Amino acid sequence: MPSINYTSFGDVYKYREKDFILLIKKSDSIFVAEILCEEETVKRNRMINNIAKNPQRAWEMDNVLLCIVELRNTEEYKDRAAYYGNPERGDLPEFFSNCVGKIDNSDAKKLLKELLSDELHIPPILKEELKKLSI
């Protein structure tokens, strides 16, 4: 099957055996959210629930959440979560060589809302670009 050629918010790319959602593409950089596998999603949700039950561990929440959104409406990624953290860096042309689709519009809206509401982790340049989007 030939690869799909997209380059907008919500496009999904497979890169180095992982799935990433494109957030913003600039001429010299990209911002992406990683789609966790089901096992990692369950592990992260379990960790979030454990931390939520123990207020003394609230400081750990900062490293766990990083703009996490469950992809409930994108059939290919159901029961998986996307998060913005510290994604792998790589060669831009290589990254864009394998577009595998797009996340559901409602999941894209949830992800955008979560990214815009985050006060700690989102770089100002990314936030400014995200504010320009309408989904």
C-alpha beads as a LAMMPS data file, in Angstrom:
LAMMPS data file: protein, C-alpha beads

135 atoms
134 bonds

1 atom types
1 bond types

-500.0 500.0 xlo xhi
-500.0 500.0 ylo yhi
-500.0 500.0 zlo zhi

Masses

1 110.0

Atoms # bond

1 1 1 0.000 0.000 0.000
2 1 1 1.478 3.420 -0.919
3 1 1 2.073 5.830 1.928
4 1 1 -0.386 8.677 2.448
5 1 1 0.985 12.201 2.115
6 1 1 -0.309 14.387 4.972
7 1 1 1.385 17.059 7.050
8 1 1 -1.171 18.556 9.402
9 1 1 -2.246 18.321 13.047
10 1 1 -3.584 14.853 13.794
11 1 1 -1.747 12.978 11.043
12 1 1 -0.244 9.710 12.298
13 1 1 3.249 8.613 11.293
14 1 1 5.100 5.412 11.999
15 1 1 8.721 6.156 12.836
16 1 1 11.255 3.705 14.276
17 1 1 8.505 1.191 15.106
18 1 1 6.466 3.742 17.085
19 1 1 3.354 5.736 16.184
20 1 1 3.376 9.523 16.470
21 1 1 0.721 12.187 15.989
22 1 1 1.944 15.274 14.201
23 1 1 1.218 18.420 16.188
24 1 1 3.118 21.120 14.302
25 1 1 5.616 21.003 11.456
26 1 1 8.025 23.913 11.072
27 1 1 10.703 24.224 8.401
28 1 1 13.422 23.023 10.782
29 1 1 11.553 21.054 13.442
30 1 1 8.499 19.022 14.283
31 1 1 6.424 18.582 17.422
32 1 1 4.727 15.233 17.910
33 1 1 2.801 13.245 20.492
34 1 1 3.656 9.580 20.876
35 1 1 0.868 7.001 20.767
36 1 1 1.603 4.527 23.517
37 1 1 1.072 0.802 22.973
38 1 1 -1.803 -0.777 24.924
39 1 1 0.563 -2.166 27.569
40 1 1 2.211 1.230 28.172
41 1 1 -1.213 2.909 28.272
42 1 1 -2.425 0.481 30.963
43 1 1 0.816 0.915 32.927
44 1 1 0.572 4.725 32.762
45 1 1 -3.115 4.706 33.787
46 1 1 -2.322 2.412 36.718
47 1 1 0.493 4.740 37.801
48 1 1 -1.794 7.802 37.540
49 1 1 -4.463 6.067 39.648
50 1 1 -1.913 5.051 42.304
51 1 1 -0.505 8.560 42.522
52 1 1 -3.997 10.075 42.683
53 1 1 -4.778 7.863 45.715
54 1 1 -1.682 9.062 47.562
55 1 1 -1.401 12.879 47.775
56 1 1 2.166 12.623 49.118
57 1 1 3.187 11.335 45.689
58 1 1 1.532 14.214 43.794
59 1 1 4.929 15.520 42.664
60 1 1 5.295 12.346 40.577
61 1 1 2.200 13.289 38.565
62 1 1 4.200 15.965 36.778
63 1 1 6.382 13.351 35.071
64 1 1 3.546 10.939 34.336
65 1 1 0.896 13.095 32.723
66 1 1 2.625 15.311 30.186
67 1 1 -0.592 16.020 28.254
68 1 1 -1.990 12.518 28.066
69 1 1 -5.168 11.869 26.066
70 1 1 -6.920 8.546 25.526
71 1 1 -7.771 7.925 21.877
72 1 1 -11.287 6.579 22.352
73 1 1 -12.680 7.375 18.909
74 1 1 -9.829 6.469 16.567
75 1 1 -10.515 2.832 15.759
76 1 1 -6.903 1.859 14.982
77 1 1 -5.706 3.254 18.322
78 1 1 -8.645 2.447 20.599
79 1 1 -7.558 1.750 24.194
80 1 1 -4.272 3.545 23.616
81 1 1 -3.154 6.943 24.822
82 1 1 -1.243 9.749 23.177
83 1 1 1.055 11.964 25.146
84 1 1 3.354 14.877 24.555
85 1 1 6.640 14.264 26.306
86 1 1 10.152 14.083 24.984
87 1 1 9.753 12.292 21.676
88 1 1 12.699 10.872 19.797
89 1 1 14.461 13.250 17.493
90 1 1 15.317 12.177 14.017
91 1 1 15.711 13.086 10.422
92 1 1 12.705 15.094 9.170
93 1 1 12.467 13.463 5.715
94 1 1 12.700 10.008 7.295
95 1 1 9.965 10.873 9.807
96 1 1 7.537 11.959 7.098
97 1 1 8.124 8.941 4.867
98 1 1 5.445 6.717 6.458
99 1 1 2.115 8.448 7.112
100 1 1 -0.384 5.792 8.189
101 1 1 -3.525 7.887 8.677
102 1 1 -5.153 10.474 10.874
103 1 1 -6.704 10.429 14.347
104 1 1 -10.449 10.916 14.707
105 1 1 -11.589 14.555 14.753
106 1 1 -12.988 14.297 18.291
107 1 1 -9.688 12.824 19.548
108 1 1 -7.818 15.630 17.749
109 1 1 -9.992 18.223 19.518
110 1 1 -9.331 16.605 22.916
111 1 1 -5.600 16.511 22.260
112 1 1 -5.512 20.141 21.134
113 1 1 -7.520 21.246 24.183
114 1 1 -5.205 19.337 26.530
115 1 1 -2.081 20.791 24.927
116 1 1 -3.411 24.352 25.102
117 1 1 -4.442 23.989 28.750
118 1 1 -1.056 22.676 29.917
119 1 1 0.813 25.394 31.785
120 1 1 4.117 23.600 32.396
121 1 1 5.243 21.330 29.596
122 1 1 4.355 22.988 26.308
123 1 1 7.063 25.176 24.764
124 1 1 5.846 28.718 23.942
125 1 1 6.551 28.288 20.225
126 1 1 4.365 25.175 20.093
127 1 1 1.581 26.797 22.095
128 1 1 1.519 29.844 19.797
129 1 1 1.245 27.647 16.711
130 1 1 -1.473 25.485 18.290
131 1 1 -3.565 28.584 19.096
132 1 1 -3.771 29.251 15.346
133 1 1 -5.459 25.902 14.657
134 1 1 -9.162 25.272 14.283
135 1 1 -10.435 21.715 14.257

Bonds

1 1 1 2
2 1 2 3
3 1 3 4
4 1 4 5
5 1 5 6
6 1 6 7
7 1 7 8
8 1 8 9
9 1 9 10
10 1 10 11
11 1 11 12
12 1 12 13
13 1 13 14
14 1 14 15
15 1 15 16
16 1 16 17
17 1 17 18
18 1 18 19
19 1 19 20
20 1 20 21
21 1 21 22
22 1 22 23
23 1 23 24
24 1 24 25
25 1 25 26
26 1 26 27
27 1 27 28
28 1 28 29
29 1 29 30
30 1 30 31
31 1 31 32
32 1 32 33
33 1 33 34
34 1 34 35
35 1 35 36
36 1 36 37
37 1 37 38
38 1 38 39
39 1 39 40
40 1 40 41
41 1 41 42
42 1 42 43
43 1 43 44
44 1 44 45
45 1 45 46
46 1 46 47
47 1 47 48
48 1 48 49
49 1 49 50
50 1 50 51
51 1 51 52
52 1 52 53
53 1 53 54
54 1 54 55
55 1 55 56
56 1 56 57
57 1 57 58
58 1 58 59
59 1 59 60
60 1 60 61
61 1 61 62
62 1 62 63
63 1 63 64
64 1 64 65
65 1 65 66
66 1 66 67
67 1 67 68
68 1 68 69
69 1 69 70
70 1 70 71
71 1 71 72
72 1 72 73
73 1 73 74
74 1 74 75
75 1 75 76
76 1 76 77
77 1 77 78
78 1 78 79
79 1 79 80
80 1 80 81
81 1 81 82
82 1 82 83
83 1 83 84
84 1 84 85
85 1 85 86
86 1 86 87
87 1 87 88
88 1 88 89
89 1 89 90
90 1 90 91
91 1 91 92
92 1 92 93
93 1 93 94
94 1 94 95
95 1 95 96
96 1 96 97
97 1 97 98
98 1 98 99
99 1 99 100
100 1 100 101
101 1 101 102
102 1 102 103
103 1 103 104
104 1 104 105
105 1 105 106
106 1 106 107
107 1 107 108
108 1 108 109
109 1 109 110
110 1 110 111
111 1 111 112
112 1 112 113
113 1 113 114
114 1 114 115
115 1 115 116
116 1 116 117
117 1 117 118
118 1 118 119
119 1 119 120
120 1 120 121
121 1 121 122
122 1 122 123
123 1 123 124
124 1 124 125
125 1 125 126
126 1 126 127
127 1 127 128
128 1 128 129
129 1 129 130
130 1 130 131
131 1 131 132
132 1 132 133
133 1 133 134
134 1 134 135
